[in-house]
């Protein structure tokens, strides 16, 4: 793998940057592999990288139906945090946040990672009780979540002029999560792809998987793709909101429902917000990019769907909620909007598990899976290589639904 550095940038400038090595190698598709990973998004690519790096498994094919960085990994608001409620969730996301902070160096790829804190704006007393409980639980595991006054919130976010005493929902309190961060989503995908490819992993774009294949004895045999059948004794599904579309092809029913989650971006403006702002009572969150754009997200669609557009009702509610807090934003123009499909389990916690079909593994149920990419890939790779759940994800298996050991995790923005 060619090392990126200031020296290599200057050296290649003398040849007008014509001598850079390809970021990853394009291979001809083979008939069989040790492991097939379906999905070339963040979780699929991270899993391939950690399988190759940590377990020496390199005969891997990552099958992506589109192009790298074009799926759900690019359809999110790039918020990274570990402010969760349950004791099973917090250590996992602490690990993921820690891994993100060193990921640019590890992958030798600039992720433009920026730790900037996340401020939760609270407007109801039931929510205040919930986040206070969250604060005490997080403190046990070493994740920081501190109360701040309303005056301190307004000092840190000068453009927050709404939510006063006479408003519909006055701001009554706040919490700051210093570990909150953002980075560049396509860089995460490309960085993992480049590093995995350098270890021998094959990445196949525009290779849609139509169905899973089983042997007569019920074990996994491989996959059927638009380019023919490919065989492997181990198949990992990391396709975000489309998990059930694949598992249904072998009669495997999963406790998942798919929803559209939309977001939108404003025109670039001068720096106004240097933190991630989240308002769980109104269901809106936003941050400002290095280019000056406001990245804004809200609640998912109310009904199940595999669509990738923007629901007009959700859009209007999100904008209305934002303008309650930031009335000066009403003149901003939008540049673009999008939707991504997420599959959600009944308890809103992820599933990283082997299945009843030997050799078939799934990572799914990610309610905001972008923040979980490093730890999700690391733990999923451990499961595939050892057939044993990682210590961080031993509670996130499918077995919990048989015994009703739910990990009820509403997150910080929406309720399930």
N, C-alpha and C positions, 0 to 999 in steps of 0.2 A: 504494500500500500504506500503510495507516494505521500510523504509527510508534508503537511501544510504548515508554513511558517512565514515570517516576514522575509527571511532570506529567499525562500522558494518563490514568493510573490515578486520580489525585486528581480530575481534571476529570470523568471519567465516573462517579465515585462520587456526584456531585450528581444524576445522572439514574438512579441505581440500576443503572448499567452496561447501560442499554438502547440506547445509541447506538453501540456498537462496530460497526465494519464487519465483514462476514463474512471469515473467514481466507482462504478461496479462493472463487472464483466457480464456480457450476454452469452448464454450457453444454449446449445441445442438441448431440447427436452429429452431426457432418457426414459427408458421404459420402467425403471424401478429405482427407489431410493430407500435409505434407512428410515427417514422421517419426511413426511409431507406436511407442510404448514400451509393451511388455506387462509389467505389474507395477508397482503403485504402492507398493512398499516403499521402503526406504532407497536402494538402488542405482538403482531406476527413477526416483524423484523427484529424486535428486541429479543423475543424467544429464540429465534434462529441464532442471533449473535451469542447469547449466553449459553446455548447448547454447544456451540462450536468452541467458545472460549473456555467454559468451565468444565465441560464433560467430553471434549474431544470428538463430538459427533459432528462431522462435516458433510457427510453424504445426505444433504438436506435440500429439498426443493421448496421454495416459497412461491406459491401460486397467487398472483394478484389479477383480478379480473379487469382492472383498468391500468392506470399508471401510478407509480410510487408517489405518495403524497397527494393523491387525488380523491381519497375516500374520506372516511370519518376523521382521520387524523388531521385533515385540513378543514373540517366542519365543526369547529369548536371555538371557545373563547380563551384558550391557552392558559387558564388559571391553574396554578399549582399550589396546593395547601394540604395541611394535615389536621384541620380543625373539624374532627368528627366526634360523634357522641359515644360510640360503643368501644369497649375495651378490646374487641377483636379487630376493629377497623383502625384505631389510632396507631398502633405500632407498625402496621403495614404501610400506612401513608407517611409516617415519619421516615421510614426507610426509603420510600420513593422520593420524597423531597430531598433527603440527603444525597441520594444517587444523582438526582438532577443537577445538584450544585457542582458536582465534579465531572459531569458527563461531557462537557466540551473538551476537557483535557483528555479524558479516557478515549473518546472517539476521534480526537484530533479534528474536530469540526466545530465551527463557531455556532452555537445554538442561540446566541444573543440572550443568554439567561440573565434575568434581572430580578433580584429580590427587592421587593418594594413594600411589603406589608399588605395585609388585607384588613379592612375595617368593616365590621358588621354594624349596620345602623338599626337600632331596635325601636319599635313604635308601639308595642303592646306588652302588657305585663305577663301574659302566658309565654310569649317568646322570651322575655327577660328571664323567667324561671328556667326555661329550657337551656338557654345559653350559659346561665350560671352553673347549672348541672354539668354542662359540657366542659366548662372551664375547670371544674374540680377533677373531672375524669381525665382530661388531657394533662393536667399537672402531674398526675400519678406516673404518666408515661414519658414525661419530658417534652411535651409539645406546648408551646407558649400561647396563651389566650388571656389577655388582660383587659379589665374594664377601663374605659376612659369616659370622661365627662362629655356632655353635649358641647360645652364650649371648646373642649380640646378637639372634638370631631370637626367643628367648624373652623378651627384654626388650621388643622391639617388639610381640610378640603374647603378652601375659600369659596369655591363656586357652589357649594351646597347652601343655597339661600332659602330653600323650601323646608317644609316640616316644622314650621314655627308653632307657637302656642295656639294660634287660631286656625291652624290647618286641620284637615280631616283626620289625619293621624300624626300628631306631634311626635317629634323625636324625644324619647325619654332616656335613652342610654346608648352605649356602644361598647364594642369589644374590638381589640386590635390583635391580629395574628401576625407577628413579625416575620414568620417564615413564608408568608404568601409571596408568590413570584409569578412571572410570566416569561415566556421565551418564544422562539419561532417554530411553529409546528412543522413546516416542511423540512426544516433543518434537522429536526429530531428524526424524521423518517429517513432522510437521505444520509444522515450520519450513521445510523444503525445499518442501513443497507450497505454503505461503503465498508464499514468495519466487518460486517458479516461476510461480504463477498471476498474480502482479503483473506479470510480464514477458510475459504473453499465453499461457502454456501452458494447455491445457485438461486438466482432471483429471476422469475419468469413473469413479465408483465403481459397484459392482454391475454391472460390464460384463465378464462372463467371456468369454474368447477360447476358442472351440472348436477352431479349427484355423488353420494358416497357409495362404495361397493363393499359387500360382505362376502366372506367365504361360506361354504355350506355349513361349517361348524359354528357360525355366528360371529367369528372374529372379523376384524376389519381387513379388507384386501387392498384397498386403495381408493382412487377417485376416477370418475369419468369427467373429462374436460372437453372443451371445444377442439382440442388438439389430440383427442384420443384418451384411452385408459392409461393410468399411471399407477403402479403398485407400490405399496409400502406396508410394513407390519405395524407402523405407528403413524396415525394421522391426527393432526392437531387442528382444531377449528378456532380461528381467531378473526371472525368476520363481523364483529359488532352487532348491529341490529338485525342481521340476516341469518343468525345462528339456526333458528328453527326451520328456515327454508331448506337448509342442508340436512339437518338431523331427521326431518320428516321423510327424507328419501329412503331411510333405512328403518323407518317405523319407530324411531326414538322420540318420545314425547318429553319435552322439557318444560319446567315451570317458568316460562318467559313470555312476556308480552312486548311487542315492538311499538314504539312511539316516535313521532317526529319531534325533534328539538331544534328550534330555530334561533338565529342570531343575526345581527346586522352591524354594519360599519358606517360611520359618518365620514364626511369630508374631513381632511386634515385641518387642524387649527393649532394655534400656539399652545404650548404646554400649560395645562390647567389642573390635571389630576396626576399625582405621582404615586398613588396607592391603588389597590384594587378595592372598589366600593361594592358592598353587597347589602341589599335590603331584603331580608327574608320575609318580612311582613307584607311587602308589596310585590315580591317576586320579581326583582330586577337586580342585575349586577352589571358593572361596567369597569373598564380600565382604558387608559390611553396608551397607544403604541408610540414607539420612538419616532414614527413619521407624523404623529399628531392626530391619528384617527382615533375616534372613540369606538371601542368594541363593546357591544351591548347584547346581553342575553336575558332570557326570562324563563317562563315555565314551558313544559312540553305541551303538545297538542292534547286536548282532553280525551280524544279517542284513539284507539289503536290504528296504526298506519305504517306502511313502508315508504310513504312519500318523502321527497326531499325538498319540497317547496316550503314556502312560509305561509302559515295559517293567518289570515287577515285579522281574525278576532284576537289571537294571541299577540300578534304584532301591535295592534291598537292598545291592548291592555298594557303591554310592556312599555310602549312609548308614553302612555298616560301616567304610568307609575314613575317613570324616570322624570317626567316633567313636574310631577308633584315635588320632587326633591331638587331638581335643577331646572327651574322655569326659564332660565336664560338660554337653555339649549333649544328652545322652540324654533329658532331660526336656522338651526343646522340642517344641512342637506345630507341625505343618505347616499353613499356610493354603491353599496351592494348589500344583499341579504341572502341567506341560505338556510337550508335545513339539513339535518343529519338524522339517521335512524339509529335509535338506541334500544336495546332489549333490556327489560327490567324484570327482576325477580320479585316475588310477592313482598319480600322484606327489604327491597332496594339495596341489597348487598351483592357483591360479585360472586360468580361461580368460577372456581378454578378446580377442575375435577376430572378424574377418569369417569367413564360412563359404563353402563351395563354391557356395552359392546367392547370386548377386550381389544385394546390397541387404539381406541378412539378417545380423545381428550378434548375438552372444551374450556375456553376462557370466555366468559360472557357475563351479562347482567351488570355491565359497567355504567353506573349512574355518574357520568362525567369521567370517562376512563382515561382522558389525556394525562391527568395528574398521576395516574397509576402505571404509566408505561414502563419505567425502569424496573420497579419492584414486581409488576405484573409479569414482565418478560423473564425476570430472574427466577421467580417462583414457579412459573409454568414450565420453564426449561428443566427445573429440578424434578417436577412431577413426571415429565415425559422421559427423562433419563433414568430415574430411579423407581418410578411407579409408586412413589411415596410422597404425600403432600409435604410441602415445605412447612417449617415451623410457623411462619407468618400466615399461612393460608390453610392450616389444618381445619379451621372452622368454616371455610368457604366451599366445602364440597357439596355434592348433591345429596349426601346422606342426611343433611340437616332438614331436608323437606320430608323425609320419611318419618323422622322423630319429632317434627315441628319445633326444632331448635332454631327458630328464626333469629337472625341478627337484624333487628329492626333499626334501620339506619336512614333517617329522613334527610341527612345531609344538612346543608345550610341555606338552601334557596327555596326549595319546594317541599310540599308534603306528599307522601305516598298514601 
